[in-house]
Each structure stands twice: as C-alpha cells, then as structure tokens.
Amino acid sequence: MPQRAVTRTQTGQGSVMVVDDTNHAQIKLIDTDDSFGDKWIVSSGLNAGEKVIIEGLLKARPGAQVVPEPFLPATPKATGQAPAKDGKKG
C-alpha cells in the first residue's frame, strides 16, 4: 500500500479511505507490519479487490460520493534524447 494512502489515528493505528459498492468514501482501519520502500505492508483490515483512495485524500470525507479512477503511477521523465538509429545510446 503506498504510504501516502495511509493516515494514522490518535492511537497510531493505520487507516485508509476506500470506495464502497455505491461509490462513497468510507474509512477502514488497517494494521501494517512493516514498510518496503515507499509502501506499507498491510497485515489486516483490507479485503482483496477493495478500492483504496490514494490521491485526493484531503477532499475525501466519509460518506462523500466519489468517482473512482485507476491509479497510474508517475513514469520517469524522458531525457529528451532520441535513441540512435542503431539502437545504441549516444
């Protein structure tokens, strides 16, 4: 789970906003075991296939109608150099 999707309660438990079957935002409490790079390893609290809100958390409120969109991670920026015709860089 991307770390930016997880917030913490006052007691330190993790929480995420998910999209329910009627496209409304809901809070779910989760347990995280460890981190891996910029992601949390979630040990409980989510079910397979649940849609987690990753972007727009400041606007999302429990019970608010949302329009879910697939998350597309940013791609590395191109260097602006076209590859040589023989396939070699340079």
MDTraj code that builds the backbone (N, CA, C; nanometers):
import mdtraj as md
import numpy as np

residues = "MET PRO GLN ARG ALA VAL THR ARG THR GLN THR GLY GLN GLY SER VAL MET VAL VAL ASP ASP THR ASN HIS ALA GLN ILE LYS LEU ILE ASP THR ASP ASP SER PHE GLY ASP LYS TRP ILE VAL SER SER GLY LEU ASN ALA GLY GLU LYS VAL ILE ILE GLU GLY LEU LEU LYS ALA ARG PRO GLY ALA GLN VAL VAL PRO GLU PRO PHE LEU PRO ALA THR PRO LYS ALA THR GLY GLN ALA PRO ALA LYS ASP GLY LYS LYS GLY".split()
xyz = np.array([
    [0.0851, -0.1161, 0.0000],
    [0.0000, 0.0000, 0.0000],
    [0.0904, 0.1233, 0.0000],
    [0.0704, 0.2166, -0.0926],
    [0.1517, 0.3381, -0.0888],
    [0.1375, 0.4096, 0.0455],
    [0.2487, 0.4511, 0.1025],
    [0.2452, 0.5146, 0.2343],
    [0.1573, 0.6382, 0.2351],
    [0.1511, 0.7103, 0.1242],
    [0.0718, 0.8328, 0.1214],
    [-0.0780, 0.8068, 0.1304],
    [-0.1225, 0.6824, 0.1116],
    [-0.2644, 0.6490, 0.1230],
    [-0.3052, 0.6195, 0.2662],
    [-0.2059, 0.6013, 0.3551],
    [-0.2337, 0.5617, 0.4931],
    [-0.2184, 0.6812, 0.5864],
    [-0.3203, 0.7023, 0.6680],
    [-0.3118, 0.8021, 0.7745],
    [-0.3139, 0.7274, 0.9065],
    [-0.2901, 0.7967, 1.0128],
    [-0.2853, 0.7342, 1.1455],
    [-0.3884, 0.7981, 1.2372],
    [-0.4508, 0.7157, 1.3196],
    [-0.5422, 0.7663, 1.4215],
    [-0.4599, 0.8222, 1.5368],
    [-0.5253, 0.8804, 1.6360],
    [-0.4544, 0.9346, 1.7516],
    [-0.3806, 0.8268, 1.8293],
    [-0.4256, 0.7024, 1.8171],
    [-0.3590, 0.5922, 1.8868],
    [-0.2499, 0.5283, 1.8013],
    [-0.2342, 0.5751, 1.6765],
    [-0.1288, 0.5233, 1.5901],
    [-0.1724, 0.4147, 1.4942],
    [-0.2995, 0.3723, 1.5012],
    [-0.3457, 0.2689, 1.4085],
    [-0.3628, 0.3291, 1.2701],
    [-0.3295, 0.2507, 1.1694],
    [-0.3420, 0.2956, 1.0317],
    [-0.4865, 0.2985, 0.9862],
    [-0.5153, 0.3906, 0.8962],
    [-0.6474, 0.3951, 0.8354],
    [-0.6337, 0.4375, 0.6904],
    [-0.7260, 0.3911, 0.6091],
    [-0.7311, 0.4282, 0.4684],
    [-0.8742, 0.4625, 0.4333],
    [-0.8895, 0.5366, 0.3253],
    [-1.0225, 0.5636, 0.2717],
    [-1.0435, 0.4671, 0.1557],
    [-1.1567, 0.3991, 0.1561],
    [-1.1902, 0.3060, 0.0488],
    [-1.3185, 0.3525, -0.0191],
    [-1.3410, 0.3015, -0.1387],
    [-1.4626, 0.3307, -0.2137],
    [-1.5542, 0.2102, -0.2004],
    [-1.6762, 0.2332, -0.1484],
    [-1.7685, 0.1208, -0.1310],
    [-1.8410, 0.0900, -0.2620],
    [-1.9333, -0.0056, -0.2572],
    [-2.0042, -0.0507, -0.3775],
    [-2.0925, 0.0565, -0.4391],
    [-2.1274, 0.1600, -0.3617],
    [-2.2120, 0.2678, -0.4137],
    [-2.1309, 0.3928, -0.4461],
    [-1.9967, 0.3771, -0.4571],
    [-1.9041, 0.4863, -0.4885],
    [-1.9058, 0.5980, -0.3847],
    [-1.9091, 0.5579, -0.2582],
    [-1.8968, 0.6521, -0.1474],
    [-1.7693, 0.6187, -0.0701],
    [-1.7049, 0.7230, -0.0186],
    [-1.5814, 0.7043, 0.0585],
    [-1.6144, 0.6550, 0.1986],
    [-1.5351, 0.5616, 0.2466],
    [-1.5503, 0.5066, 0.3808],
    [-1.4124, 0.4891, 0.4435],
    [-1.4030, 0.5030, 0.5742],
    [-1.2768, 0.4823, 0.6451],
    [-1.2670, 0.3360, 0.6869],
    [-1.1496, 0.2767, 0.6677],
    [-1.1228, 0.1416, 0.7170],
    [-0.9953, 0.1457, 0.7987],
    [-0.9997, 0.0839, 0.9148],
    [-0.8802, 0.0712, 0.9978],
    [-0.7999, -0.0483, 0.9491],
    [-0.6690, -0.0297, 0.9421],
    [-0.5807, -0.1365, 0.8943],
    [-0.4650, -0.1543, 0.9914],
    [-0.4013, -0.2676, 0.9817],
    [-0.2784, -0.2939, 1.0566],
    [-0.1653, -0.3071, 0.9558],
    [-0.0550, -0.2401, 0.9843],
    [0.0628, -0.2502, 0.8991],
    [0.1739, -0.3157, 0.9794],
    [0.2458, -0.4052, 0.9135],
    [0.3545, -0.4755, 0.9813],
    [0.4882, -0.4056, 0.9639],
    [0.5149, -0.3605, 0.8436],
    [0.6468, -0.3076, 0.8125],
    [0.6345, -0.2226, 0.6881],
    [0.7429, -0.1584, 0.6514],
    [0.7444, -0.0832, 0.5265],
    [0.8410, -0.1494, 0.4293],
    [0.8174, -0.1250, 0.3027],
    [0.9044, -0.1745, 0.1967],
    [0.9159, -0.0612, 0.0963],
    [1.0300, 0.0064, 0.0957],
    [1.0453, 0.1239, 0.0109],
    [0.9480, 0.2314, 0.0548],
    [0.8625, 0.2759, -0.0364],
    [0.7634, 0.3781, -0.0042],
    [0.6240, 0.3193, 0.0154],
    [0.6193, 0.1911, 0.0528],
    [0.4916, 0.1225, 0.0720],
    [0.4831, 0.0601, 0.2109],
    [0.3590, 0.0480, 0.2616],
    [0.3340, -0.0250, 0.3857],
    [0.2918, -0.1661, 0.3516],
    [0.3324, -0.2608, 0.4323],
    [0.2846, -0.3985, 0.4207],
    [0.1640, -0.4092, 0.5122],
    [0.0465, -0.4292, 0.4534],
    [-0.0790, -0.4349, 0.5287],
    [-0.1046, -0.5789, 0.5708],
    [-0.1209, -0.5995, 0.7023],
    [-0.1423, -0.7353, 0.7527],
    [-0.2893, -0.7666, 0.7764],
    [-0.3727, -0.6649, 0.7977],
    [-0.5162, -0.6899, 0.8151],
    [-0.5944, -0.5605, 0.7962],
    [-0.7242, -0.5782, 0.7720],
    [-0.8140, -0.4643, 0.7610],
    [-0.8662, -0.4394, 0.6210],
    [-0.8013, -0.4969, 0.5203],
    [-0.8471, -0.4815, 0.3823],
    [-0.8777, -0.6178, 0.3219],
    [-0.9726, -0.6176, 0.2311],
    [-1.0063, -0.7389, 0.1577],
    [-0.9593, -0.7248, 0.0143],
    [-0.9304, -0.8359, -0.0490],
    [-0.8876, -0.8345, -0.1890],
    [-0.9925, -0.7641, -0.2737],
    [-0.9470, -0.6786, -0.3636],
    [-1.0366, -0.6107, -0.4553],
    [-1.0933, -0.4790, -0.4057],
    [-1.0671, -0.4435, -0.2791],
    [-1.1185, -0.3152, -0.2300],
    [-1.0432, -0.2009, -0.2977],
    [-1.1146, -0.0946, -0.3266],
    [-1.0569, 0.0224, -0.3933],
    [-1.0155, 0.1236, -0.2867],
    [-0.8854, 0.1485, -0.2796],
    [-0.8305, 0.2422, -0.1811],
    [-0.8061, 0.3760, -0.2489],
    [-0.8450, 0.4840, -0.1824],
    [-0.8213, 0.6183, -0.2344],
    [-0.6766, 0.6550, -0.2058],
    [-0.6028, 0.6867, -0.3105],
    [-0.4610, 0.7200, -0.2964],
    [-0.4392, 0.8694, -0.3161],
    [-0.5093, 0.9285, -0.4097],
    [-0.4961, 1.0714, -0.4359],
    [-0.6280, 1.1406, -0.4042],
    [-0.6191, 1.2648, -0.3593],
    [-0.7392, 1.3408, -0.3271],
    [-0.7901, 1.3168, -0.1867],
    [-0.7028, 1.2668, -0.0980],
    [-0.7468, 1.2370, 0.0392],
    [-0.7946, 1.3604, 0.1140],
    [-0.7395, 1.4766, 0.0834],
    [-0.7806, 1.5973, 0.1536],
    [-0.9240, 1.6359, 0.1200],
    [-0.9719, 1.5932, 0.0052],
    [-1.1092, 1.6240, -0.0361],
    [-1.2077, 1.5156, 0.0054],
    [-1.1595, 1.3937, 0.0232],
    [-1.2477, 1.2802, 0.0530],
    [-1.2939, 1.2854, 0.1984],
    [-1.4226, 1.2685, 0.2177],
    [-1.4826, 1.2632, 0.3509],
    [-1.5688, 1.1375, 0.3592],
    [-1.5778, 1.0759, 0.4766],
    [-1.6626, 0.9570, 0.4898],
    [-1.8058, 0.9867, 0.4437],
    [-1.8573, 0.9021, 0.3572],
    [-1.9924, 0.9168, 0.3051],
    [-2.0018, 1.0015, 0.1802],
    [-1.8937, 1.0686, 0.1410],
    [-1.8961, 1.1537, 0.0222],
    [-1.8976, 1.0694, -0.1042],
    [-1.9723, 1.1154, -0.2030],
    [-1.9746, 1.0500, -0.3345],
    [-1.8393, 1.0717, -0.4009],
    [-1.7832, 0.9682, -0.4602],
    [-1.6546, 0.9782, -0.5298],
    [-1.6668, 0.9164, -0.6678],
    [-1.5755, 0.9564, -0.7550],
    [-1.5675, 0.8993, -0.8891],
    [-1.4333, 0.8279, -0.8978],
    [-1.4310, 0.6957, -0.8758],
    [-1.3033, 0.6234, -0.8754],
    [-1.2401, 0.6179, -1.0140],
    [-1.1101, 0.6330, -1.0152],
    [-1.0307, 0.6199, -1.1372],
    [-0.9115, 0.5311, -1.1052],
    [-0.8672, 0.4509, -1.2016],
    [-0.7498, 0.3662, -1.1769],
    [-0.6277, 0.4535, -1.1456],
    [-0.5441, 0.4058, -1.0541],
    [-0.4218, 0.4772, -1.0190],
    [-0.3154, 0.4472, -1.1225],
    [-0.2569, 0.5518, -1.1769],
    [-0.1480, 0.5373, -1.2728],
    [-0.0253, 0.6040, -1.2137],
    [0.0711, 0.5250, -1.1657],
    [0.1913, 0.5848, -1.1076],
    [0.2647, 0.6705, -1.2092],
    [0.3299, 0.7738, -1.1603],
    [0.4071, 0.8615, -1.2481],
    [0.5184, 0.7827, -1.3144],
    [0.5412, 0.8110, -1.4399],
    [0.6502, 0.7456, -1.5112],
    [0.7719, 0.8364, -1.5077],
    [0.8916, 0.7791, -1.5104],
    [1.0121, 0.8613, -1.5109],
    [1.0114, 0.9553, -1.6307],
    [1.0601, 1.0763, -1.6098],
    [1.0651, 1.1737, -1.7184],
    [1.1676, 1.1311, -1.8224],
    [1.1339, 1.1560, -1.9471],
    [1.2253, 1.1243, -2.0568],
    [1.3440, 1.2198, -2.0529],
    [1.4564, 1.1735, -2.1016],
    [1.5773, 1.2564, -2.1025],
    [1.5759, 1.3571, -2.2155],
    [1.4848, 1.3422, -2.3102],
    [1.4788, 1.4337, -2.4224],
    [1.5704, 1.3931, -2.5361],
    [1.6441, 1.2846, -2.5204],
    [1.7335, 1.2383, -2.6250],
    [1.6689, 1.1221, -2.6979],
    [1.6666, 1.1318, -2.8288],
    [1.6140, 1.0214, -2.9086],
    [1.7221, 0.9147, -2.9200],
    [1.6842, 0.7871, -2.9169],
    [1.7851, 0.6814, -2.9327],
    [1.8462, 0.6857, -3.0715],
    [1.9695, 0.6441, -3.0803],
    [2.0379, 0.6395, -3.2093],
    [1.9712, 0.5348, -3.2967],
    [1.9844, 0.5484, -3.4268],
    [1.9187, 0.4582, -3.5203],
    [1.9649, 0.3147, -3.5066],
    [2.0879, 0.2944, -3.4591],
    [2.1368, 0.1573, -3.4437],
    [2.0963, 0.0967, -3.3099],
    [2.0144, 0.1718, -3.2315],
    [1.9659, 0.1215, -3.1036],
    [2.0585, 0.1519, -2.9878],
    [2.1753, 0.2075, -3.0139],
    [2.2696, 0.2397, -2.9067],
    [2.2479, 0.3829, -2.8611],
    [2.2667, 0.4060, -2.7327],
    [2.2560, 0.5423, -2.6813],
    [2.3795, 0.6200, -2.7196],
    [2.3623, 0.7497, -2.7308],
    [2.4811, 0.8262, -2.7531],
    [2.4571, 0.9420, -2.8311],
])
top = md.Topology()
chain = top.add_chain()
for i, resn in enumerate(residues, 1):
    res = top.add_residue(resn, chain, resSeq=i)
    for name in ("N", "CA", "C"):
        top.add_atom(name, md.element.get_by_symbol(name[0]), res)
traj = md.Trajectory(xyz[None], top)
